[in-house]
Amino acid sequence: MSLLSVEGISIHFGGLKAVDDVSFEVREGEVFTIVGPNGAGKSTIFNLISRFYDPSAGAIRFDGRDITRLKAEDIAPLGIARTFQNIELFDHSTVLQNLLVGRHRHRRSNFVANAFFLPSVRREEVEHREAIEKVIDFLDLQPYRNKMIAGLPYGVRKVVELARSLACEPKLLLLDEPASGLSVEETQDMAFWIEDIQKDMGVSVLMVEHDMSLVAQVSDRVLAIDHGAMLATGTPAEVQNDPLVIEAYLGREEA
């Protein structure tokens, strides 16, 4: 069953076609990856789904609902969470505080209840803390729980951003180049976590990634794009061996 359906989306910036008539679907419980050279339009597709950009044409449907014209702040409450190419964390807050931000969509208490810290608010706070601790344990972040983001290594900060997205308890997780800047060992850890997110948590994953070894290891299906247009869709092996994909990466003469 399709969880996310992207139907003929396009977006133009002046005369530049950043995304041109792209269609795909993400099924429940799968890892679907978008690949392509730099500037192919991969992150632009993420920004369209996240509603940072409005498409010039096409439609986006999530869990049976048309979200094409929703506001960006309406996306997380539906069950869509994401990470970013450039890590977007609160540097002068702790890991725990950053993860609690991810619980925002689950808050039920109102301003008055919070002001008087009523028993219902205390119970809700316990629920949020318990949910956060599960994510911390899942991603082995125990040593960093109370440390400031600014003092953490890059690889740990990448994991914290992933953790904050999981704290939202999403149905669909958008991972924008999760292995970017990571070592070989850190990339392998990321691969294991993505597999566990899919299989143990039951979260569907839409990923943009350049590391083809990671793509091949975790992806069920792959979409290759170049200059905003679709090249091929299929299994990782099928897409990697597609002549148009090889040409896009290596150039016509090399291909």
Residue pairs with C-beta under 8 A, 6 or more apart in sequence:
1 27
1 28
2 25
2 26
2 27
2 28
3 25
3 26
3 27
3 28
3 62
3 63
3 171
3 172
3 204
4 25
4 26
4 49
4 60
4 61
4 62
4 63
4 172
4 204
4 206
5 25
5 59
5 60
5 61
5 62
6 22
6 23
6 24
6 25
6 45
6 49
6 58
6 59
6 60
7 23
7 58
7 59
7 60
7 61
8 21
8 22
8 23
8 57
8 58
8 59
9 19
9 21
9 22
9 23
9 45
9 48
9 55
9 57
9 58
9 59
9 60
10 17
10 19
10 20
10 21
10 22
10 55
10 56
10 57
10 58
10 228
11 17
11 18
11 19
11 44
11 48
11 53
11 54
11 55
11 56
12 18
12 56
17 227
17 228
17 229
18 41
18 44
18 228
19 41
19 44
19 45
19 48
19 55
19 228
20 41
20 227
20 228
20 229
21 57
21 58
21 229
21 230
22 41
22 45
22 58
22 225
22 228
22 229
22 230
23 58
23 230
24 32
24 34
24 223
24 230
24 233
26 32
26 172
26 204
26 206
27 204
27 220
28 204
29 198
29 202
29 204
30 198
30 204
30 205
30 220
30 221
31 194
31 198
31 204
31 205
31 207
31 218
31 219
31 220
32 204
32 205
32 206
32 207
32 219
32 220
32 221
32 222
32 223
33 206
33 207
33 208
33 209
33 215
33 218
33 219
33 221
33 222
33 223
33 236
34 42
34 45
34 206
34 207
34 208
34 222
34 223
34 224
34 225
35 42
35 208
35 209
35 210
35 212
35 215
35 222
35 223
35 224
35 225
35 239
35 245
36 42
36 224
36 225
36 226
36 231
36 248
37 226
37 248
37 249
39 227
40 225
40 226
40 227
40 228
40 248
41 225
41 227
41 228
42 208
42 225
43 85
43 176
43 208
44 53
44 228
45 208
45 225
46 82
46 174
46 176
46 206
46 208
47 53
48 54
48 55
48 60
49 60
49 75
49 80
49 174
49 206
50 72
50 75
50 80
50 82
50 174
51 67
51 70
51 71
51 72
51 74
51 75
52 72
54 69
55 68
58 68
59 66
59 68
60 66
60 67
60 68
61 67
61 68
62 78
62 79
62 80
62 172
63 78
63 79
63 171
65 78
67 74
67 75
67 78
76 104
76 105
76 168
76 170
77 105
78 171
79 168
79 169
79 170
79 171
79 172
80 170
80 171
80 172
80 174
81 102
81 165
81 166
81 168
81 170
81 172
81 173
81 174
82 165
82 173
82 174
82 175
82 176
83 158
83 161
83 162
83 165
83 174
83 175
83 176
83 178
84 161
84 176
85 176
85 177
85 180
87 154
87 157
87 158
87 161
88 161
89 98
89 149
89 157
89 160
89 161
89 164
90 97
90 98
90 101
90 149
91 148
91 149
91 150
92 148
92 149
92 150
93 148
93 149
94 145
94 146
94 147
94 148
94 149
95 136
95 141
95 144
95 145
95 146
95 147
95 149
95 152
95 160
95 163
96 132
96 136
96 145
96 146
98 149
98 160
98 164
99 132
99 135
99 136
99 160
99 163
99 164
99 167
100 128
100 132
100 167
101 164
101 167
102 163
102 164
102 165
102 166
102 167
102 168
103 128
103 131
103 132
103 167
103 168
105 168
106 127
106 128
106 131
106 168
106 169
107 124
107 128
108 124
109 118
109 120
109 121
109 124
113 120
113 121
114 121
131 167
131 169
132 167
135 141
135 163
135 166
135 167
136 142
136 145
136 163
138 163
138 166
138 193
138 196
139 159
139 162
139 163
139 166
139 193
141 156
141 159
141 160
141 163
144 152
144 156
144 160
149 157
149 160
152 160
154 181
154 182
155 181
155 182
155 183
155 186
158 178
158 180
158 181
158 182
158 186
158 190
159 190
159 193
162 175
162 178
162 190
162 193
165 173
166 173
166 197
166 201
166 203
170 203
171 203
171 204
172 203
172 204
172 205
172 206
173 197
173 203
173 204
173 205
173 206
174 206
174 207
175 194
175 205
175 206
175 207
175 208
175 209
176 207
176 208
177 208
177 209
177 210
178 190
178 194
178 207
178 209
178 214
179 186
179 187
179 190
179 209
179 210
179 211
179 214
180 210
182 190
187 211
187 213
187 214
190 214
191 214
191 217
191 218
194 205
194 207
194 218
195 217
195 218
197 203
197 205
198 204
198 205
198 218
205 218
207 215
207 218
207 219
209 215
212 236
212 240
215 222
215 236
216 236
216 237
216 240
219 236
220 235
221 233
221 234
221 235
222 233
222 234
222 235
222 236
222 238
222 239
223 230
223 232
223 233
223 239
224 230
224 231
224 232
224 233
224 239
224 242
224 244
224 245
224 248
225 231
226 244
226 248
231 242
231 244
231 245
231 248
232 238
232 239
232 242
232 244
232 245
233 239
234 242
239 245
243 255
246 255
247 255
